[in-house]
Amino acid sequence: MNITHTDGWRQRTAYDRQSANLRWDYEWDEATLIKTIFGATHIDQQTGANSPLPESMYLNSPTTNLRSPAYRIVDAVRLSSAIERDIGQGQTVAVTPYFRDNRMELNGTFNFSCNTANPAVCTGRIEDTAVQSFGLMLRYRKNIDDAARTRVISGVDLDYSPSRRAEDRITLSYTGSGAARNFTGYNIAGRSYEYKVLYQSVAPYAHIETSPTENLRITTGLRYDYARFELDYLLSESTHPTGKFFQLPDSVRSFARLSPKLGATLQLNPSSHLFASYNQGFRTPSENQLFRSGAATGAASAANAALNLRPILAEQYEIGVRGTEAAWNYELVAYLLQKRDDLLGFRDSSGVTVQTNNGSTRHQGVEFGLGRAINSMWRIDAAAVYAKHQYLDWAVNATTNYSNKEIEASPRFLSNVRLTWIPVQGTFAQLEWVSVGSYFLGPSNTEGKYAGHDLFNLRVSQQLDDRWTLFGRVLNLADMRYADSAQVSSAVPVYSPGLPRAVYVGLEGKW
């Protein structure tokens, strides 16, 4: 069980959560195991904890929240039961039925915007969504050749998810202007969208693992995804707003894609392996992206453009080596991920974010991990990544082109170093250094950069007896001012202040 309350360290950023999770493992007989999981969660949150501030407020009054009307209320239930049975001769079958029920009312800070042509008019939206999912995952596994360690895994995933969305426009009241505009309240201006969507998907797959030689392991697979969205509009023509919002007729969109994968692992010596992989994948637009274009200029054409969004297609290559050398554990990986028809968003003249497929992006980098025990009490571990994330092709319109620019809010360098001390069994202390590199604030790469930051965290625990453990942690040990995220708003840099030094003490009991 989890029962949490905090007033938040910034103004009007309270958070309440009540959740419970239950797992039941049951052995039906020697060949059949059933694992059932149930979870339920309720969250009531004021969501301005990560809202941005202009630089002077970020440095001098970081507890200020300029978007205090924002909130989120969530209710979620999960239930699944995985039934796995050994049917003999190296064969197992698994059946997992599941049910989900998610409901959310959201007044998101990211929806607060002011009209470019008329900055005095600021709007947002309250979204009320609900989705239920009824699903079934079937899997069959068979060992074919013991000498080559060959096995086949095949199955199919089924999902049937009816959902609904109701969305109300709001007009925001405020004081101040520009990036320092303080939103203080809102009034509901009318319903923008109300519809039901039935989502259905079928995804059969097959996966083969084999070892043609003792040192070589090869995996390959194919997955076919079919997804269908069926829209049922609930607003009548007489009640639907005109001009900026456009009512789509009841519509159906479907998507299908065959995605392969291939991987290999080569044992170089008893303590090291070389590995490589190739994967394809795709992601369909969401119902939100397909069926609501927002208050865009040229509403009818924008709504039809949204309905015809294409899936994101992705290809990833990876090669690396891992192992142990002179008491050091190490892993080094290089990767290249390229996306086509990437769904990219930009704000139109009315301040609404519009989704388009007119882009491709490339993500490439090198990751490494390194660690070793210094002696019986001390251990050091480090991990780092150097990567470049880039728009390969993104022409927003005839006058704005972000092609070959780096993706905003994407640091090239990230690292983590941990020094651990365990003098005796049951006593633990760890000092952690987290480093985030600099990154561009906007897609044109001319809006400025966030300089990055370095944080230190301390974690300790002391086992009192077989049941009880006392623990504590200090986050942001040096009390550094840093930004969780940074961007540009009203043509000036804005920063979402990260948590100052925070101390936690707790007692854990097991029975």
N, C-alpha and C positions, 0 to 999 in steps of 0.2 A: 504494500500500500504506500501511496505517496500523497501526503497532505502538505501543501506549501502555501505560504502567504508571505509576500514582501510588499512594502510600500514603494519599492524602487528607489534608486539613488538619485534619479532625476525627477523633476516635478511631474505629478500626475502620471506615474508609470507603474501603478500597482499591478500585481500579478497574483492570481489565486488558481490553484490546481488541486483537484481531488482525483486520484486514479487508483485502480486496483488491477492486479494481474494474477491469474491463477493458472498453474500448469499441473496436469494430471497425467502421469505415465502409468499405463495399465498393460500387463502382460496377459493377453487373452489365453495363449498357450505357448509352447516352446518356440513356435514358428511365427507368432503374430504379436506385434507390439503396437499399441495405440497411444498416441501422444495428443492430448487435447489441451488447447490454450484458449483462455478467455481473458479479455481485457476491456475495461471501461474507463473513460476519461472525461472530465469536465474541466474546461479552462475559461476563466473570465479575466481578460487582460486589457490594460490600457497600453496601446502599442507604440507610444512615442519614445520608447527607451533608446531607439537607434535613429531618431530623427536628426537631420543635419543642422548645423549652426554656422553662421559666418565666422571668419577667423577670430575676430576680437572676442565674440561670445564664447567660442570654443576654448580659447585660452584663459579667459577671465571669469566666465560664469557657465561652466559646462553643465550644471544641473538644470539650466533653463530648457524647457520643452516648448517649442513654438507650434507644435501640432497636437495639443492636448485633447481635442475632440475625438481622436482616433481610438478605436477599441476593436476587440475580437472576442467572440464567444463561441466556444467549440464544444460539441458533444460527440463522442466517438465510441463505438462498440465493435469489438472484434471477437470472432469465434471461429476456430478451425480444429479439425481433428484429422491427424495424419495416421493412416492405417497402413502398416508395412508388413508384408507376409513373405516368408521364405517358402517357395513352392518346390524346392528341390532341384537337383542337377544344376547348381550354380545360377538359379533364377530367383529373382525377387520381384514382387509387384507392390506398388504403393498407390494409394488413393487418398487424396486430401480434399474433402469438401470444405468450403469456407463461406463465411458471411461477414459483411462489413456494413456498418451504418454510420455515416459521417454527416454532421450538420454544422453549419458555420454561419454566423452573422458577422460581417466584416465591414468596418469603416477604416480603410487602409490609408496610412499617411502617404503612400506612394501615389494615391489617386487625387491628392490635393493639388490643384493647379489653377493658374490664373490666365485668362485669355490674353494672348499676345497683343491683339489689336486693342483690347480694352482691359488693361491690367486691374481695373477696379472690380471686375467681375471674376470671382473665384468660386470654383465648384468642386465637387467630389461625388462619390456615390457610396451607397450602402448596399452591400451584396448579401442576399440571404440564399444560401445554397444547401441542398440536401442530396445525398447520393447513397443508394443501397447497392451492394454488390453480392451476387450469388455466383460462386465459382467452384470449379472442380479441376484439380490437377491430377493427371494419371501418368504413372511412370512405370516402365518395365526395364529390368536390367538382367543381362545374361552374360555369364562368363563363357567364352567360346573356346579359347585355346590357353590352357594353363602355362604351357611352355613359353608362349609369346606374351603372356599376361594380357590377352585380348578380351575386351568386353564391349558390349553394345548397350547403350542406354537410349531408349526412345520413349516418347510420350506425347501428350497433348494437354494444353492449358485452355480452359474454357471460362469465359466471363460474361455475365449478363448483369448490366448495371443501369437501372432506371434512375434518373436524376431530375431535379428541377432547379430553376434559378429565377429569383425575383430581384430586381434591381431598381432602386429609387435614386433619382438625382437629388443632390443637396446643394444649397447655396451656403457658402461659408462666410461668417462674420470674422472680422480681424481688426487688428491695430497695426500701425507701421506699414512698411512697404518693402519691396524687393526681397532679398534673401533674409532680411530680418523681420519679415512679415509674421505676426503672431496670430495664428488662427485661434479664436476663442469660443466658437460655437457654430451651429448650423441650423438650417430649416429645410425640411423636406419639400422639394419643388415638384414632385410628380414621378410617376412610374415610367421607367425607360424600357425595361425588358421584363417579360415574364413568359417562360417557356419550359417545356419538358424535353429532355433528351434521353433516348434509349441507346446505350452503348453496348455493343456485342462484339466479342472477339473470339477467334479460334486460332490456336498456334500449335500445330504439330511440329515435332523436332526429332532428330536422330543424331546420336553422338557415338563415335567409335574411338577407343583407346587401344593401342597395340605397341609392342616392342619388337621390331624386326631384328634388333641385336640386343645383347645384354645391357649395353650402355645407352641405348637410344629409345626414347619414349615419344610416340607421335599421337596427337589427338586431332580429330577432325569432326566437323558437324555441320548440319544444315537446319535452319529454322524457317518456317513459313508463317508469316503473320497476316491475318486478315482482320480488319477492324471496320465496324460500321456504326455511324452516328445517324440517328433518326430524330429530326426536330419536329416538335409539336408546339406551335405558337399559341399562347393563351390570351394575348391582348387582341381586342377587336380593333378594326380600323377607326372606329369612332372615338375610342379612348386613347389610341396610340398617339404620342406627340409627333408633330410634323416638323419638317425642316431639318433639324440636326440628326434625328433618329429615323431609321428606316426599318419597316417591318418586313422581314423576309417571309416568303411563303413557306409552308411546311416543306421541309427539304430532307434529303438523304445524301450523305457522303460516305464513301467507302474507300479503304486503302488496303493494298496488298503488297507484300514484299518477301522475296526469298533471300535470306542472309546466311552466308557461309562463315566458317571460322576454321583456322588451321594453327596448330601449335606443335612445338617439338622441344624436348629436353635431352641434352647430351651430357652424360657423366664424364667429366674430364679426368678425374681421379677420385679416390674415395671421399674427398672432402669438398669438391667443387663441381658445379653444374653450369652449363651454358644453356640458355633457353631463348626461344624466339616465338613470335605469334603474329597472326594476321586476323583481323576481325572486321566484319561489316555489321552495321546496325542502322536502324532508322527509328524516328519518333514522329508520330502523327501530331498535327495540331490538336489542341484541346478544344472541348466544346466552347469554352470561353473565347478562344481565338477565332473559331469558325463562325459562330452565330451572333456575336456582338462586336460590331466594329467601333462602337463608341461614338461620341459626338464629333465626328470628323466632317470637314468641309466636303461637300458633295456626298451626302449620306448614302444615296442609293448606290452609286458606283463603289463606294467604300465597303458597303455591306456585301455586295456581290464579289468584290475582290477578296474579302475575308473568307467567304464561303469556298473560294477556289484556292485557298492556301495549300501548298504541297508539303509532304513530309520532309523532315530533315534527314539527309543521307550522310552516313559517316563511315570512314575507313581508318583503321588504326594499325600501325606497324610497331612492333616492340622487339627489342633484343637486349639481352642482359646476361650477367653472370652472378652467381651467388655461391658462397661457401665459407670455409674456415681456413685461415692461414696464420701460423704463429700465434694462436690463441685469439686472433681477431675474427669476429663474424662480420662478413661484408656482403653487400649487394649493390650492383651497379647496373642501371637500366637506362637505355635511350629509347625515346618513343617519338612517333609522328602521328598526329591525329588531324585529319582534314574533313571538314563538313561542307557539304553542298546544299544549296537551298536552305541555308541556315535561317531560322526565324529571328529577325532582328527588329528592334523597336525604335521608333523615333517619334518626337512630339510634333504634331502638325500645328498650324497657326492658331487653332483654338485651344491648344495646350493638352490635347489628348494623345496618348501613345498609340501609334498605329503599327501593326505587325506586318512585315513584308517578307517575301522569300528572295529578295534581290541580292543575296549575299552568299559568299563562301568564306570560311575562316580556316586558319591553319594554327595548330598548337603543337609545338615541338620542344623537346627538352631532354635533360639528363637528370636522373635522380640517383642518390646513393645513400646507403645506410652503413654504419660502421659501429662496432661495439666490442668491448672485451672486459673481462674481470681483471682488475689491476692486482688485487690480492683477495684474500678470503672475505674482506669486509667492503671493499670498494669496487664499483663498476662504473664505466663511462660508456655512453651511447650517443651517437650523433646521426642526424638525417638532414639532407638538404636537397633542394631541387633548383636547377637553373633552367628556365623555360621562356619561350617567346610566344605570345598569343597575338595573332595578327588577322586583320580583315584583308583577305586576298582580293575580294571584289565586292564592293558595296557602294553603289551609286544611289544615294537617297533620292535625288531629283536632278534636274538639268544643271543646277548650280552648286550642289553639295555632293562631294565624292570622297569617301573615306577609304578607298582602295589602297592597300599597302600600308595602312596606318596600324599602330599597335592598339589592341583592344583596351579600353579604359578600365581602370580598377583591376588590372592584372599585373601584379609585380613579377619581375623576372626571377627574383631570388627569394627563397623561403628556407629557413633552417631551424633546427631544434637540437639542443645539446642537453643531456641529462647526466648528472653526477649522483650516483646512488650509494648510500652508506647503510649497511646492515651489520652492525657490530655483533649482535646475537640474534638468535631466532626470535621473532616477534617484535623486534625493534626496527623501524624503517625510517629513513630520511632521504629526501631527494631534492636537489636544486636543479631548476630547469631554466634554460635561456632560450627564448623564442625571438627570432629575428625575421622581420618582414621588410622586403626591399621597397624601393620607390616605385611609383606607377603614375601614369598619365590620368588626369582628371576627366578628360573628355575624348571623344572619338577622333577629333581633328588633330590631337596631340599638340595643340597650341594653347590650350586652356590652362596650362601649368601642370605641376606634378606634386604629389604627396611624397614627402621625403622618406617615408618608411619609419619603422620604430624597432626598438629592442626592449623586451620585457623579461623580468626574472620572477619565477614562482617557486615557492617552497612548500613541500608536502612532508608531513611526518605522521607516524602512527605508532602506537604502543599496545601490544596485546596484553590485556590484564589477566585473563585466564582463558579457558577453553571456549567460553561463550562471549566474552566482552572485549572490545577493542576501542581504545580512545584514539581519535584522529584529529588532525588539524591541517589547514593549508592557508597560505598567505599568497594571494594573487597580486601581481603588479607590485612586487616587493619594494621597488625603488620609488613607487608612487609617480610614475612617469605620465605625462599628458600624451595620449596617443589617440588615433582615430580608428574606430572599427571599420569605417569606410569613408571615402571622400569623393566628391564630385563637383559639378558646376551647377549652380542655380541662379537664375536672373543674371547670368553672365559673370558671376563671381564665385570663387571657390567656397565650398561649404564642407563641414566636417562633422561626422557623427562621433562624439567623444566616447572613448572606451572607459571601462570601469576603473576608477582610481584604486588605490590600495584597499584590498578587502580581506578580512580575516574570518575564517570559518573554523568552528570547533564542533565536534560531534562525537557521539557515542554509538557504537554499532553492537547490536546483540543478535545472536543466532541461537535457534533452538530447534 
